[in-house]
């Protein structure tokens, strides 16, 4: 692209990302599943502030798009575990980059506030 050509941004990919991962809770849930399988109650404790109803909804959404796997065990009471699918595991490098960006950005914000 030449310098004088207008930059055309295709936002459809960004809109898709926001559709899949947007909202208040999805990244919190995915970050917790990043480290391995979790039972529902574990997620409920670790995703601070989420209601059980909202956690169920978000997990169902993530399961429906193929990022999270739900596995039920025939125990008494029934045990349900959630984990990242093969497709969900592809988010790990992205989550790592987001964490690195957050560390860098927070550091810059602290440095600016000290001026």
Backbone as a chain_set.jsonl record, in Angstrom:
{"seq": "XXXXXXXXXXXXXXXXXXXXXXXXXXXXXXXXXXXXXXXXXXXXXXXXXXXXXXXXXXXXXXXXXXXXXXXXXXXXXXXXXXXXXXXXXXXXXXXXXXXXXXXXXXXXXXXXXXX", "coords": {"N": [[0.84, -1.173, 0.0], [0.526, 2.196, -0.818], [1.718, 5.239, 0.68], [-0.045, 7.393, 0.337], [-2.477, 6.272, -0.125], [-5.778, 5.637, 1.055], [-6.379, 4.128, 4.21], [-8.094, 1.232, 4.606], [-10.107, -0.303, 6.855], [-11.12, -3.457, 7.753], [-13.567, -4.297, 9.727], [-15.0, -6.528, 10.33], [-13.837, -8.899, 11.261], [-12.966, -8.117, 13.808], [-15.433, -7.524, 14.934], [-16.504, -10.069, 14.959], [-14.793, -11.332, 16.806], [-15.487, -9.905, 19.123], [-18.128, -10.687, 19.306], [-17.86, -13.399, 19.873], [-16.116, -13.479, 22.129], [-16.769, -11.317, 23.648], [-18.22, -9.246, 26.249], [-18.729, -9.234, 29.812], [-17.818, -11.494, 31.215], [-16.713, -13.694, 29.762], [-13.906, -13.74, 29.113], [-12.851, -13.929, 31.672], [-13.738, -16.469, 32.449], [-12.515, -18.079, 30.468], [-9.838, -17.576, 31.045], [-9.601, -18.813, 33.521], [-10.063, -21.465, 32.774], [-7.873, -21.871, 31.249], [-5.828, -23.011, 32.693], [-6.568, -25.611, 33.042], [-8.97, -28.321, 33.553], [-12.058, -27.538, 35.158], [-14.437, -27.74, 37.757], [-17.917, -26.847, 37.996], [-18.526, -25.447, 40.419], [-15.974, -24.669, 41.199], [-15.331, -22.841, 39.185], [-17.323, -20.979, 39.711], [-16.494, -19.995, 42.197], [-14.0, -18.898, 41.516], [-14.385, -17.05, 39.453], [-14.95, -14.189, 40.286], [-17.773, -12.507, 41.453], [-19.627, -13.283, 39.554], [-22.879, -14.535, 38.893], [-24.506, -17.694, 39.569], [-26.434, -18.266, 37.582], [-25.671, -16.593, 35.433], [-23.114, -17.611, 34.95], [-23.746, -20.188, 34.056], [-25.109, -19.498, 31.676], [-23.046, -18.208, 30.196], [-21.158, -20.274, 29.983], [-22.653, -22.106, 28.487], [-22.909, -20.635, 26.106], [-20.191, -20.485, 25.304], [-19.694, -23.183, 25.009], [-21.475, -23.806, 22.928], [-20.318, -22.506, 20.743], [-18.044, -23.936, 20.485], [-15.699, -23.625, 21.992], [-15.469, -24.301, 24.621], [-15.623, -27.302, 26.459], [-18.008, -29.459, 27.882], [-18.237, -31.862, 30.32], [-19.937, -34.526, 31.695], [-20.214, -36.481, 34.604], [-21.351, -39.543, 35.853], [-22.017, -39.481, 38.78], [-22.876, -39.324, 42.3], [-23.535, -36.491, 44.033], [-24.205, -35.503, 40.583], [-21.315, -34.871, 38.675], [-19.862, -32.184, 36.987], [-17.571, -31.146, 34.617], [-15.609, -28.596, 33.127], [-13.705, -27.672, 30.293], [-11.175, -26.391, 28.048], [-11.686, -26.736, 24.583], [-10.069, -28.252, 21.714], [-10.054, -26.177, 19.855], [-10.466, -24.076, 21.605], [-8.087, -24.131, 23.02], [-6.391, -22.92, 21.242], [-6.561, -20.296, 21.873], [-4.77, -19.764, 23.879], [-2.116, -18.575, 23.283], [-3.009, -16.041, 22.554], [-4.283, -15.121, 24.875], [-2.036, -15.061, 26.51], [-0.55, -13.03, 25.225], [-2.296, -10.894, 25.607], [-2.125, -10.671, 28.366], [0.575, -9.908, 28.656], [0.485, -7.453, 27.329], [-1.234, -6.084, 29.075], [0.335, -5.952, 31.42], [2.469, -4.349, 30.523], [1.06, -2.013, 29.757], [-0.174, -1.226, 32.165], [2.107, -0.624, 33.643], [3.106, 1.567, 32.196], [1.001, 3.354, 32.638], [1.194, 3.754, 35.406], [3.714, 4.953, 35.537], [3.177, 7.324, 34.118], [1.324, 8.515, 35.82], [2.905, 9.229, 37.903], [4.285, 11.413, 37.142]], "CA": [[0.0, 0.0, 0.0], [1.266, 3.448, -0.872], [1.431, 6.125, 1.807], [-1.147, 8.311, 0.09], [-3.726, 5.526, -0.271], [-6.518, 5.579, 2.32], [-6.344, 2.859, 4.917], [-9.434, 0.681, 4.755], [-10.085, -1.298, 7.915], [-12.232, -4.399, 7.735], [-13.858, -4.533, 11.142], [-15.84, -7.708, 10.518], [-13.126, -9.855, 12.114], [-13.028, -7.606, 15.176], [-16.807, -7.703, 15.389], [-16.66, -11.499, 15.247], [-14.105, -11.583, 18.074], [-16.32, -9.362, 20.199], [-19.328, -11.521, 19.389], [-17.491, -14.67, 20.498], [-15.438, -13.33, 23.419], [-17.163, -10.083, 24.303], [-18.998, -9.32, 27.475], [-18.007, -9.052, 31.068], [-17.369, -12.707, 31.904], [-16.112, -14.768, 28.955], [-12.45, -13.798, 29.276], [-12.588, -14.431, 33.034], [-13.968, -17.915, 32.416], [-11.463, -18.697, 29.646], [-8.577, -17.469, 31.779], [-9.605, -19.864, 34.541], [-9.957, -22.769, 32.113], [-6.541, -21.894, 30.657], [-4.962, -23.852, 33.52], [-7.051, -26.989, 33.078], [-10.376, -28.603, 33.831], [-12.627, -26.976, 36.381], [-15.836, -28.037, 38.043], [-18.755, -25.653, 38.008], [-18.369, -24.717, 41.686], [-14.651, -24.041, 41.176], [-15.453, -21.643, 38.343], [-18.174, -20.022, 40.423], [-15.657, -19.365, 43.228], [-12.843, -18.207, 40.951], [-14.84, -15.925, 38.645], [-15.536, -13.401, 41.37], [-18.847, -11.583, 41.118], [-20.584, -13.848, 38.598], [-23.959, -15.312, 39.495], [-24.588, -19.033, 38.968], [-27.25, -18.196, 36.364], [-24.85, -15.987, 34.379], [-22.042, -18.56, 34.643], [-24.356, -21.232, 33.222], [-25.358, -18.91, 30.356], [-21.779, -17.976, 29.497], [-20.587, -21.585, 29.653], [-23.44, -22.653, 27.372], [-22.512, -19.89, 24.905], [-18.841, -20.909, 24.916], [-19.818, -24.573, 24.555], [-22.176, -23.807, 21.648], [-19.419, -22.098, 19.659], [-16.971, -24.92, 20.374], [-14.472, -23.237, 22.689], [-15.468, -24.973, 25.92], [-16.186, -28.64, 26.504], [-18.707, -29.811, 29.118], [-18.216, -33.303, 30.513], [-20.754, -34.916, 32.835], [-19.867, -37.777, 35.183], [-22.499, -40.147, 36.519], [-21.727, -39.658, 40.192], [-23.913, -38.766, 43.163], [-24.303, -35.839, 42.974], [-23.582, -35.479, 39.25], [-20.15, -34.003, 38.552], [-19.707, -31.576, 35.669], [-16.285, -30.471, 34.439], [-15.468, -27.785, 31.924], [-12.326, -27.521, 29.83], [-11.051, -25.807, 26.715], [-11.613, -27.681, 23.477], [-8.891, -28.06, 20.853], [-10.169, -24.817, 19.321], [-10.292, -23.176, 22.734], [-6.66, -24.098, 23.362], [-5.699, -21.996, 20.339], [-6.62, -18.962, 22.481], [-3.71, -19.592, 24.885], [-1.129, -17.537, 22.938], [-3.67, -14.737, 22.546], [-4.439, -14.739, 26.279], [-0.69, -14.707, 26.987], [-0.21, -11.712, 24.68], [-3.135, -9.913, 26.289], [-1.552, -10.483, 29.698], [1.804, -9.123, 28.501], [0.067, -6.087, 27.018], [-1.775, -5.48, 30.305], [1.467, -5.653, 32.305], [3.174, -3.198, 29.948], [0.196, -0.842, 29.777], [-0.313, -0.794, 33.565], [3.385, -0.006, 34.026], [3.137, 2.892, 31.583], [0.017, 4.207, 33.313], [1.757, 4.107, 36.714], [4.782, 5.912, 35.282], [2.559, 8.594, 33.725], [0.655, 9.114, 36.986], [3.932, 9.701, 38.831], [4.91, 12.629, 36.579]], "C": [[0.884, 1.235, 0.0], [0.837, 4.34, 0.283], [0.229, 7.026, 1.583], [-2.484, 7.606, -0.128], [-4.453, 5.482, 1.072], [-6.455, 4.17, 2.92], [-7.781, 2.383, 5.129], [-9.344, -0.447, 5.783], [-11.327, -2.166, 7.799], [-12.501, -4.8, 9.183], [-14.68, -5.79, 11.373], [-15.159, -8.756, 11.392], [-13.153, -9.412, 13.568], [-14.431, -7.758, 15.751], [-17.069, -9.163, 15.75], [-16.001, -11.854, 16.58], [-14.947, -11.099, 19.244], [-17.593, -10.172, 20.379], [-19.023, -12.815, 20.149], [-16.98, -14.47, 21.927], [-15.876, -12.111, 24.216], [-18.009, -10.318, 25.545], [-18.096, -9.276, 28.685], [-17.301, -10.315, 31.56], [-16.579, -13.704, 31.065], [-14.597, -14.864, 29.124], [-12.063, -14.279, 30.672], [-12.704, -15.956, 33.067], [-12.843, -18.599, 31.648], [-10.116, -18.66, 30.346], [-8.492, -18.539, 32.867], [-9.465, -21.249, 33.931], [-8.608, -22.95, 31.421], [-5.642, -22.897, 31.395], [-5.463, -25.28, 33.668], [-8.525, -27.083, 33.421], [-10.808, -27.991, 35.153], [-14.055, -27.473, 36.523], [-16.602, -26.728, 38.123], [-18.529, -24.82, 39.259], [-17.002, -24.041, 41.766], [-14.697, -22.758, 40.352], [-16.266, -20.566, 39.055], [-17.381, -19.283, 41.498], [-14.579, -18.47, 42.628], [-13.209, -17.021, 40.055], [-15.657, -15.031, 39.587], [-16.586, -12.432, 40.84], [-19.884, -12.132, 40.159], [-21.647, -14.644, 39.356], [-23.978, -16.7, 38.849], [-25.365, -19.032, 37.646], [-26.439, -17.641, 35.192], [-23.714, -16.924, 33.978], [-22.573, -19.674, 33.747], [-24.561, -20.708, 31.803], [-24.065, -18.76, 29.562], [-21.113, -19.295, 29.101], [-21.337, -22.231, 28.492], [-23.08, -21.957, 26.062], [-21.154, -20.364, 24.392], [-18.834, -22.352, 24.43], [-20.449, -24.622, 23.162], [-21.272, -23.403, 20.487], [-18.177, -22.98, 19.56], [-15.673, -24.559, 21.056], [-14.334, -23.971, 24.014], [-16.166, -26.318, 25.787], [-16.818, -28.877, 27.87], [-18.748, -31.323, 29.207], [-18.961, -33.631, 31.806], [-20.361, -36.319, 33.278], [-21.048, -38.276, 35.996], [-22.148, -40.511, 37.966], [-22.912, -39.124, 40.993], [-23.262, -37.789, 44.115], [-23.523, -35.829, 41.662], [-22.436, -34.468, 39.246], [-20.077, -33.486, 37.119], [-18.376, -30.843, 35.64], [-16.276, -29.735, 33.109], [-13.989, -27.677, 31.59], [-12.344, -26.839, 28.474], [-11.003, -26.927, 25.688], [-10.297, -27.452, 22.726], [-8.886, -26.641, 20.283], [-9.954, -23.785, 20.424], [-8.833, -23.045, 23.139], [-5.871, -23.172, 22.443], [-5.736, -20.563, 20.863], [-5.474, -18.714, 23.461], [-2.675, -18.536, 24.493], [-1.739, -16.134, 22.94], [-3.857, -14.237, 23.971], [-3.094, -14.344, 26.879], [-0.29, -13.313, 26.489], [-1.028, -10.614, 25.346], [-2.602, -9.629, 27.689], [-0.292, -9.625, 29.621], [1.481, -7.671, 28.185], [-0.436, -5.386, 28.276], [-0.662, -5.09, 31.268], [2.194, -4.4, 31.821], [2.33, -1.921, 30.085], [0.011, -0.316, 31.204], [0.949, -0.09, 34.038], [3.474, 1.403, 33.463], [2.172, 3.855, 32.275], [0.522, 4.647, 34.69], [2.839, 5.149, 36.534], [4.215, 7.279, 34.913], [1.927, 9.281, 34.923], [1.655, 9.668, 37.993], [4.629, 10.973, 38.333], [4.342, 13.874, 37.188]], "O": [[1.871, 1.305, 0.732], [-0.273, 4.212, 0.8], [-0.453, 7.39, 2.541], [-3.511, 8.263, -0.296], [-3.82, 5.311, 2.114], [-6.476, 3.168, 2.205], [-8.581, 3.07, 5.764], [-8.603, -1.413, 5.603], [-12.448, -1.661, 7.754], [-11.736, -5.558, 9.78], [-15.027, -6.089, 12.515], [-15.823, -9.43, 12.179], [-13.342, -10.234, 14.465], [-14.592, -8.084, 16.927], [-17.766, -9.458, 16.721], [-16.574, -12.586, 17.387], [-15.1, -11.805, 20.24], [-18.079, -10.321, 21.5], [-19.826, -13.269, 20.964], [-17.368, -15.207, 22.833], [-15.408, -11.895, 25.333], [-18.444, -11.433, 25.836], [-16.869, -9.279, 28.581], [-16.287, -10.219, 32.252], [-15.829, -14.5, 31.63], [-14.063, -15.965, 29.264], [-11.054, -14.964, 30.833], [-11.862, -16.64, 33.649], [-12.278, -19.586, 32.12], [-9.337, -19.609, 30.25], [-7.424, -19.104, 33.102], [-8.815, -22.117, 34.513], [-8.246, -24.066, 31.05], [-4.798, -23.549, 30.78], [-4.833, -26.081, 34.358], [-9.226, -26.08, 33.559], [-10.049, -27.932, 36.12], [-14.784, -27.609, 35.541], [-16.025, -25.654, 38.294], [-18.357, -23.605, 39.166], [-16.881, -22.958, 42.338], [-14.174, -21.722, 40.764], [-15.928, -19.383, 39.001], [-17.57, -18.082, 41.693], [-14.279, -17.405, 43.169], [-12.419, -16.087, 39.917], [-16.883, -15.121, 39.658], [-16.337, -11.652, 39.921], [-20.927, -11.507, 39.964], [-21.349, -15.335, 40.33], [-23.52, -16.867, 37.719], [-24.985, -19.725, 36.702], [-26.516, -18.166, 34.082], [-23.384, -17.025, 32.796], [-21.914, -20.061, 32.782], [-24.228, -21.391, 30.835], [-24.0, -19.141, 28.393], [-20.567, -19.413, 28.004], [-20.722, -22.836, 27.614], [-22.958, -22.608, 25.024], [-20.984, -20.613, 23.199], [-18.059, -22.706, 23.543], [-20.008, -25.393, 22.309], [-21.435, -23.899, 19.372], [-17.353, -22.799, 18.663], [-14.632, -25.132, 20.732], [-13.223, -24.232, 24.477], [-17.172, -26.447, 25.089], [-16.231, -28.537, 28.897], [-19.228, -31.995, 28.294], [-18.658, -33.088, 32.868], [-20.195, -37.223, 32.459], [-21.668, -37.515, 36.738], [-22.005, -41.682, 38.317], [-23.839, -38.542, 40.43], [-22.478, -38.222, 44.96], [-22.325, -36.115, 41.639], [-22.573, -33.353, 39.751], [-20.212, -34.249, 36.162], [-18.081, -30.029, 36.515], [-16.848, -30.183, 32.116], [-13.136, -27.601, 32.475], [-13.389, -26.722, 27.833], [-10.351, -27.949, 25.904], [-9.518, -26.564, 23.073], [-7.844, -25.986, 20.234], [-9.334, -22.746, 20.199], [-8.392, -21.972, 23.552], [-4.801, -22.692, 22.818], [-5.02, -19.702, 20.352], [-5.228, -17.568, 23.837], [-2.376, -17.665, 25.31], [-1.071, -15.16, 23.285], [-3.618, -13.063, 24.253], [-3.016, -13.401, 27.667], [0.248, -12.511, 27.253], [-0.513, -9.53, 25.619], [-2.623, -8.486, 28.147], [-0.11, -8.716, 30.431], [2.122, -6.76, 28.708], [-0.104, -4.226, 28.517], [-0.708, -4.017, 31.869], [2.496, -3.504, 32.608], [2.841, -0.875, 30.485], [0.036, 0.894, 31.429], [0.88, 0.915, 34.746], [3.872, 2.331, 34.166], [2.489, 5.028, 32.473], [0.301, 5.789, 35.094], [2.893, 6.124, 37.284], [4.739, 8.298, 35.363], [1.987, 10.506, 35.034], [1.296, 10.484, 38.841], [5.469, 11.537, 39.035], [4.752, 14.978, 36.832]]}, "num_chains": 1, "name": "protein.A"}
